[in-house]
Amino acid sequence: QMMATWDLMTNAIDYMTEPMLLGCYLTIMIYWYLMDLLDVYMYYMYYMMYMNMISENNSKPEVLKYSNMQSAENHSGFSETMRQSNMNMYKYTKDEQFWHWFAGIIDGDGNFDIRNINGVQYLKTMRIKLHVRDIRMMSRMQNYTHMGRINLEKTNPYVRYNMSKYEDIKYMLNNINGLMRTKTDSFKLGCMLHNMKYIEPNYTLAPYDPYFAGLMDTDGSIMFNYNSNRIECYLEVKDNEYSTTTNLDYVMPGYTPYVTNRTKTIKGMNKMYLSKLFRFQTVKGMPTTFDYFMHNRLYCDFKFYRMSKMPAFIEMRNYKKTPYESNEYLMYSRFMTNWIKYKNPKWDKMPFVKNTRSSPIKEMKL
């Protein structure tokens, strides 16, 4: 009888542990598969997304639905590793993530071409114009929506994404209605011409809203502040009655941007305009900035590259204080030179480059 009881206990334990072990095995397979195919930061992003998907209180793969690991000290789960993060409270579906991002792209570098023929207005085209180095963003729009066309300009290094079909424009307007925050007047008119009721957006962006990533892809900048030794995130938008109410205080939880109003003059023209500049510019806020853009990646290649290097920069930023001839300062110099060179033809004109040991000016003198 004791042996029979022992067999039952062993079978029960095997039944419980097999799904858990299989889940761990599959996780390790994905871990190493991504390590082989992707660079370390792309791997980090997809791995964290996968781990987030299988975390406690989220939807799980079938094999993990019944393997509920709990902390021995805390029945509700590990306080750090198993607890659902704040980001999950504002989780977006794949469709929502795209359209929020797309609305940010249009608010940044898009426009609605509204024509007037014989006193009748109609929305002819929704157009987005970007530099050729950002054609990947155009491809993402076209591949996801299966709408619009991409045209290269013949004489300038720019590419256009045009959406002209009535049905396509109406579908697009319906999906971004309630998300547009700066190109509001033309968007309102476009909705009216398509017999759609305009939805007022929430000008205070929710945490991890992908709309901000769309604005950063077009109008944002990832800059290096040499004097303060930090990587900063800038976003400048033209000031109008709608953009003045835009609030980015919560888009990165716990990190409030520094906001300034600016007056700018258009070169060669006697025109001035007001703009609002948002600056995420603290050393303590750099991990928070990186975390946001790993959940809402940038599709502008050189901006994504700069942001993806932030963890490595945080590790070696203190090397700036080491002696000029030290190996540590050489590592710092090479890192910052590679960071600023990527897809930047004018990288050697940056003032801080002359202070690095890998400065091309010093190499020419030698």
Secondary structure, 3 states (H helix, E strand, C coil): CHHHHHHHHHHHHHHHHHHHHHHHHHHHHHHHHHHHHCCHHHHHHHHHHHHHHCCCCCCCCHHHCCCCCCCCCCCCCCCCCCCCCHHHHHCCCHHHHHHHHHHHHHHHHEEEEEEEECCEEEEEEEEEEEEHHHHHHHHHHHHHHCCCEEEECCCCCEEEEEECCHHHHHHHHHHHCCCCCCCHHHHHHHHHHCCCCCCCCCCECCCCCHHHHHHHHHHEEEEEECCCCEEEEEEEEECCCCHHHCECCCCCCCCCCEEEEEEEECCCCCCEEEEEEEEECCCCCHHHHHHHHHHCCCCCHHHHHHHHCHHHHHHHHHHHHCCCCCHHHHHHHHHHHHHHHCCCCCHHHCHHHHHCCCCHHHHHHC
